[in-house]
Every structure is written in structure tokens, then in C-alpha cells.
Amino acid sequence: MIPYLLQTALIELPVMGALPAKTRRSMGLSPRKDKAAVRAAKLFLPIAWLMQQGPYERYILRRTWGPDSVRLLESARRLHEQTLAERAVGRLADDVTGASTAA
């Protein structure tokens, strides 16, 4: 895998490019470096997508948060999906109940 130091150095310029222009100016970026940062942010999008894919994401999670992190994150994602589904069903039930009492 890619060494952690290289990973953090790799995303420094694209992250600056993702910031608002006023923030970049206040950071003291020269106009040339500012344009390079914005360009780097756009060019980095495919790499960012790859970094969010399963194997790499699990690798980073284990490195930063320990061996249980992958299981905990997957559990949290399932719980979040369940909560969203329950809310949607609740809203549908409220809509049906509200429509029948209004009629």
C-alpha cells in the first residue's frame, strides 16, 4: 500500500484547491499556486473516488482507528440505513393518516 506520509502529502494541494477562493487568498497562496490548487482539486477527483472504495477504505480505517473500526463503521452504516427507512415509513404513514382525516 501507499505510505501514510505520501498519502497526506498527496492530498495537501487538492484540499487547498477545494477551499473557497477567499480562504485560499487568506492562506497567502500566490495567484499561480492558487490556480494550481484549483486544478489539482479537479484532477484529484478520480483518485478520491478510488480512495473511497472498499479495500482502500478498510485499509485506512484499520490503520487509523484499529482492527475493529471496519466492523463498527459497517454496523453504523446499517443502523443509519434502518433509521432512514423507518423515518420514510413513518412519513408515509403520517401522509396516509393525514390525508384520510382531512378528507
N, C-alpha and C positions, 0 to 999 in steps of 0.2 A: 504494500500500500504506500501511499504518498506520505512522507514525513510530515508531522504536525506543523512544524515551523514553516515548511514550504506552503502548506495549505493556508495558513494565516497570512503569509506574505503575498500569496497569490490573489487573495481577495481584497487586499487593502485599497488599491486604486479603484476597482469596480464599486466598492462600497462608498467611497468618496463620490464617485460619479452618480450614485443613486440618491445622494442628498440634494436638497434644494439648492439652487444657484446662490441664494443669499448666504446660506450656511457655508458653501464652498468658498465664497469670497471672504467670509469672516475667518475661515481657516488659513487664509493667506496664500491660496493657490494662485499661481500666475495664470494669465489667460491661456497660455499653451498647455499647462498642466491641467487646467480646468477642462479644456476640450478633450484632452487625452483621457481624463477620468470619465467623462460622459460617454465617450466612445468605448472605453473599457467596460463600462456597465452594460452597454448593449451587447457587446461581444461576449460577455461573460454569461449571458442568459442560458445558452445550451449547457455550459459547464455546471451552472447552478442546478439545472434540471437533473443532470446526471448525479450530482451530489445528493439529491433528494430521493433517489431511487433506493430500493430495499437494501441491497448488500452494503452499499457505501454508508447509508444512513445507520444501519445496525452497527457497522464498524465504528463510526464516530460516537454513537451512543455508548457503546461498551467502553471506548477509550476515555470518554469524558465523565460518564456517570456510573460506570461499573457494570458487572455482569448481569444484574437484574434489570437494568434500565430498559432493555428491549421489551421484556415481558410486561413491565409496568406501563410503558408507553402504549403498547398494543391493547392492554386492558383499559387504559384511559380512553383510547380511541373508540373501543367498543361501547363503553359506558356513555360517551358523548353521542354516538350514533343512536343508542337506545333512548337517551333523553330527548334528542331531536325528534325521533319517531313518535314518542309519547306526546310531545307537545303538538305535533302535527295532528295526531288522532284527537287530542283534546280540543284543538281549534275546530276540527271538522265537526265534532260532537256539539260544540258550542254554536257553530253556524247552523247546524240542523235544528237544534233546540230553539235557537233564537228565531229562525225562520218560521218554525211551526207555531210558536207563541205569538208572533207578530201577525200571522195570517188570520 
